[in-house]
């Protein structure tokens, strides 16, 4: 009787785990748009793939590359593939910036990809014309001479969705000057410690 009871509990646990796995469905592919500040400007990358199954097609339209941080016409677009198919987003996470200024960039490469406020209309995500769900997306863009603060971008993570997938916009925080100073001091300390250890080892070997 005890063996049967334990077997029943084990089978019940297996069934529960199986049900959880089936309920979770396939992992979402997702596209990550990463915005970071480098020494000479702001760098943007887009990577991943997108499932546009069930997304409402809006229109086909050419695009220009750059960023509009805020306002009704917010915009992030990069890549060099001509033409773009636009699909309606089902939810957006805003604001990721405050200025309505268009910061354009001709320094870009890779696949067409964009998120757009559509000037107050239905917010959109743009992919290369004829894009097939699950196809890899990879693009990069540089905005020379710009800073995250100067562009009024707000560091944080912002999520935009289509029915079966997500686009995540991550704007990296820029360390304060004092943080850089502490980091430099720490690295200098590590270097000095290694130099002293090396000298001691040489003396011991002699």
C-alpha distance (Angstrom), angle and dihedral (degrees) to the residues before:
residue distance angle dihedral
X1 . . .
X2 3.83 . .
X3 3.83 92.2 .
X4 3.80 91.4 50.9
X5 3.81 91.0 48.7
X6 3.81 92.3 51.4
X7 3.80 92.0 46.6
X8 3.78 89.7 51.8
X9 3.80 91.8 51.9
X10 3.82 91.4 48.0
X11 3.80 91.8 50.6
X12 3.80 89.6 48.1
X13 3.81 91.2 52.5
X14 3.82 91.7 48.9
X15 3.81 90.4 49.4
X16 3.82 91.1 50.1
X17 3.82 92.8 50.7
X18 3.82 91.0 46.8
X19 3.80 90.6 51.1
X20 3.82 90.9 51.0
X21 3.81 91.8 51.1
X22 3.80 92.4 48.6
X23 3.81 91.6 46.7
X24 3.79 92.6 51.7
X25 3.81 91.3 59.5
X26 3.80 125.0 -164.2
X27 3.80 119.3 -24.7
X28 3.78 114.1 -96.6
X29 3.78 115.0 -112.1
X30 3.82 99.0 -146.9
X31 3.80 131.5 -178.7
X32 3.79 119.2 -119.1
X33 3.81 119.2 -152.7
X34 3.80 107.3 -164.3
X35 3.82 121.1 -166.1
X36 3.80 118.0 -168.8
X37 3.77 136.8 164.7
X38 3.79 117.6 -121.7
X39 3.76 128.1 -175.5
X40 3.78 94.3 -88.4
X41 3.78 103.9 32.1
X42 3.78 147.0 -44.0
X43 3.80 119.9 -46.2
X44 3.81 124.1 -156.5
X45 3.80 127.6 -168.9
X46 3.80 131.8 180.0
X47 3.79 120.4 -162.4
X48 3.80 139.9 162.1
X49 3.78 130.8 49.9
X50 3.79 135.2 -82.4
X51 3.79 134.0 -134.5
X52 3.82 105.8 -145.8
X53 3.82 93.2 175.3
X54 3.79 107.8 136.2
X55 3.81 93.4 10.1
X56 3.81 115.9 134.8
X57 3.81 111.8 -114.5
X58 3.79 109.8 -133.8
X59 3.81 107.9 178.6
X60 3.79 146.2 -54.6
X61 3.79 117.3 -102.7
X62 3.79 140.8 156.1
X63 3.79 117.0 -110.5
X64 3.80 143.0 -156.4
X65 3.79 124.7 -138.9
X66 3.79 126.9 -113.4
X67 3.79 143.3 69.3
X68 3.80 135.5 -77.2
X69 3.82 104.0 -170.6
X70 3.81 101.1 -161.9
X71 3.78 148.9 -4.0
X72 3.79 127.3 70.3
X73 3.81 91.8 -55.7
X74 3.84 97.7 54.3
X75 3.76 110.4 161.9
X76 3.81 144.8 176.8
X77 3.81 116.8 -177.7
X78 3.78 132.8 163.5
X79 3.80 141.2 157.4
X80 3.79 135.7 68.1
X81 3.81 104.2 -114.3
X82 3.83 106.3 124.1
X83 3.79 117.2 -117.8
X84 3.78 129.4 15.0
X85 3.81 136.0 -137.8
X86 3.79 111.8 -142.7
X87 3.82 123.2 -148.7
X88 3.79 127.7 -175.0
X89 3.78 118.1 -103.7
X90 3.81 115.9 -133.8
X91 3.83 95.2 -151.4
X92 3.78 138.5 6.5
X93 3.81 136.3 -162.0
X94 3.80 112.8 -139.8
X95 2.96 155.5 -137.1
X96 3.80 105.3 25.0
X97 3.82 91.0 159.2
X98 3.79 142.1 7.3
X99 3.81 109.0 -140.0
X100 3.80 123.0 86.6
X101 3.81 89.8 -154.2
X102 3.79 117.0 127.2
X103 3.81 109.6 -128.8
X104 3.80 102.5 -164.6
X105 3.78 126.7 -161.5
X106 3.77 133.0 -169.0
X107 3.80 91.4 -178.7
X108 3.79 99.0 93.3
X109 3.79 140.7 116.1
X110 3.79 141.7 178.6
X111 3.80 133.8 38.6
X112 3.78 124.0 -4.1
X113 3.79 111.7 -102.9
X114 3.79 132.7 157.8
X115 3.79 147.5 158.6
X116 3.81 116.4 -153.2
X117 3.79 138.9 -177.4
X118 3.81 89.3 -147.0
X119 3.80 91.3 -139.6
X120 3.79 92.8 -70.6
X121 3.80 96.9 -40.5
X122 3.79 125.2 107.7
X123 3.84 105.6 -38.9
X124 3.79 112.2 -116.6
X125 3.78 144.9 -156.7
X126 3.78 117.4 -148.8
X127 3.81 127.5 -151.3
X128 3.80 133.3 173.1
X129 3.80 113.4 -69.3
X130 3.80 109.1 -88.3
X131 3.81 92.9 16.3
X132 3.83 114.7 173.9
X133 3.81 119.9 -145.3
X134 3.78 112.9 -98.2
X135 3.81 96.2 21.3
X136 3.80 111.8 139.6
X137 3.81 116.2 -101.2
X138 3.79 120.6 -156.7
X139 3.80 126.6 164.1
X140 3.79 140.7 145.0
X141 3.79 136.5 -162.6
X142 3.80 136.1 -177.6
X143 3.80 127.6 -155.5
X144 3.79 102.9 -160.1
X145 3.78 118.8 -146.5
X146 3.81 94.0 13.1
X147 3.80 132.3 116.4
X148 3.78 130.8 -156.9
X149 3.81 90.4 -118.9
X150 3.80 93.1 45.3
X151 3.79 90.6 53.0
X152 3.85 88.8 49.6
X153 3.81 90.8 -122.7
X154 3.81 113.2 160.6
X155 3.84 113.6 -136.0
X156 3.80 112.2 -123.7
X157 3.80 144.2 82.7
X158 3.81 121.1 -71.6
X159 3.80 126.1 -172.7
X160 3.82 127.1 -151.1
X161 3.80 121.8 -177.7
X162 3.79 144.2 -157.1
X163 3.83 119.0 -169.7
X164 3.81 95.3 -84.4
X165 3.78 106.3 20.3
X166 3.79 148.0 29.5
X167 3.80 139.6 -125.3
X168 3.79 114.8 -151.8
X169 3.80 120.9 -158.7
X170 3.79 112.8 -161.8
X171 3.79 119.7 -172.0
X172 3.78 110.8 -169.2
X173 3.79 121.1 -132.9
X174 3.79 114.6 -118.3
X175 3.84 113.4 -130.2
X176 3.81 115.9 -116.2
X177 3.83 116.5 -110.8
X178 3.81 88.9 -108.7
X179 3.81 89.5 56.6
X180 3.79 91.0 51.9
X181 3.82 89.0 49.6
X182 3.81 91.8 51.8
X183 3.80 90.7 47.3
X184 3.81 91.6 50.4
X185 3.82 90.2 47.8
X186 3.78 90.9 50.3
X187 3.80 92.9 49.6
X188 3.80 90.3 47.8
X189 3.80 89.7 51.6
X190 3.80 91.5 51.1
X191 3.80 90.4 49.3
X192 3.82 92.1 49.9
X193 3.81 91.8 48.4
X194 3.80 91.2 51.4
X195 3.81 91.3 47.7
X196 3.81 91.3 52.4
X197 3.81 92.2 46.5
X198 3.80 89.7 50.6
X199 3.83 91.5 51.6
X200 3.81 91.6 49.2
X201 3.80 91.2 49.5
X202 3.81 91.4 50.4
X203 3.80 91.6 50.4
X204 3.80 90.9 48.5
X205 3.80 91.1 50.6
X206 3.79 91.2 50.7
